[in-house]
Amino acid sequence: MTKQHTGPHTEPGPTPGQRHTRPAARRKSAYPYWLYLPAAAVFVVIFLIPTAMAFYFALTRWTLFDSTYVGLDNFRDFLAEQNLRIGFQNTIIYAVLTSGLKVILGLLLGVLLTSRLRLSGFLRSVVFFPTLVSTVAVGITFAMLLKPQTGLVNQTLALVGIDGRDWLGDATTALLSVALVDVWKGVGLATVIYIAGIMSIPTEYYQAVAVDGGNAWHRFRHITLPLSWPATYSVIILSLIGGLRSFDLIWTMTRGGPGFTSDTIASIIYKQYQAGFFGLSTAGNVILFLVVTAIAVPLNHYLGKRQVTA
């Protein structure tokens, strides 16, 4: 009678050819490359071609029918614009202020509207509603509400004994007033992003905090705040880029006034268009594009690294 081998049974390892097959399969695209062609064509037509044309026409003095190459003269003239320093300063202040408030208010509203609150669905609709309204309509409406004599805001303040001011006609409050209206209009989108982020957090984490005796602050500090970082990352990038490019709300409410105190880079560019300096304003658009890129790309990289390591 022969002895049977009772040692551990080992499967034969994969051959070298098999080792390389699976990683290669993982690297293979999920879709045929021709499926990407429609999106690539739209990207080229809507973004790449207009961008290349803008860089070219920024080097010319052009009208609807002809253009003359002038090199970097448009850039030098635009950078020598006397109000550009104020416009650049206002643009940075406006973008940082609006994006910061949208992050804070969006997070707080997101926490509130994901709690066990009656009418939470209705309140979510109310918060998101301003996002659906035209920016121009919002600007015109608030310009009427903030009028010094007949505006509803000052009339309401007068009922409680507070003297209102010319919110849009005062150099110290014009830009701030527009920024707060921008926050009112855009915080709904930030709130929806935060609601989605908070609802994606597993409930087991909150249950673990409750078992350890944690209260609502501990749940917010140690669970909601760090794990909603992807939502925070999205809100910061979207609102900051929107703030740097903001034009329509500022133009409909103050037109850059009083004087040039609420001008941004975008409103300065539009004034050059109005004056017929098309090449100069195109150069301004290119500069604005480069400024936004120089701020958004490093910030996106930094926040993206934090998102991975958080």
C-alpha angles and dihedrals in degrees: 000000000000123000117246119224109246099179123117114295114235125198116226111259123245118274119248090256092055092050091061096043099072099048089049089052091050091053092053114107116257091227134035111268093241089068088068093056098086092052091044091051092050090048092050095046098042101035117014099043096045090046092052091047091050091053090050097046090046085069093054143060101235143177131183092279109031144014136205122208112237102164116217096344093107092054093049092048093047093048088049091056106129094223096045094094091054091044093050092047092049091048093055093044092047094048095046094044097048095043093047094050092046090054094049098042094039091053094047093047091045091055091046095048094048092053125092093278127151115244090014091146092053092046091051089056091048092051093048096045097086089059090063095054120094113262091226091052090050091050094050092046095051091043086061094044092051098050110131099233108022102023119119092229095060092040090054091048090050090059089064094042099261120134109226124215138216094276096185097031096053116087091217096054107027099088092039091051092052091046092054091050088051089053091049090053098043104037090083092067091047090051093052090051091050092047090055091047095048094046090054091061109103113249090224089077092057090046090053091053090049091051089053090053097255122159132214092282092053091050091051096042100044104027115019099038100049097036093050090059093112088059091047090050092053094046093049094051096044097044095043093051090045091050094050090052097039115138116130098064093045093047096048093047106037109356086223093304166176082066104316097318096115097035118131128191090263094053091048089053091051092051089055089053090050090052091053097250094132098162091047093050091047089055087051090053091052090050091049090049091052092046093051091046093048090053102036101045098055091040091051090049093049095046091043090056090050089050092054096046097040 
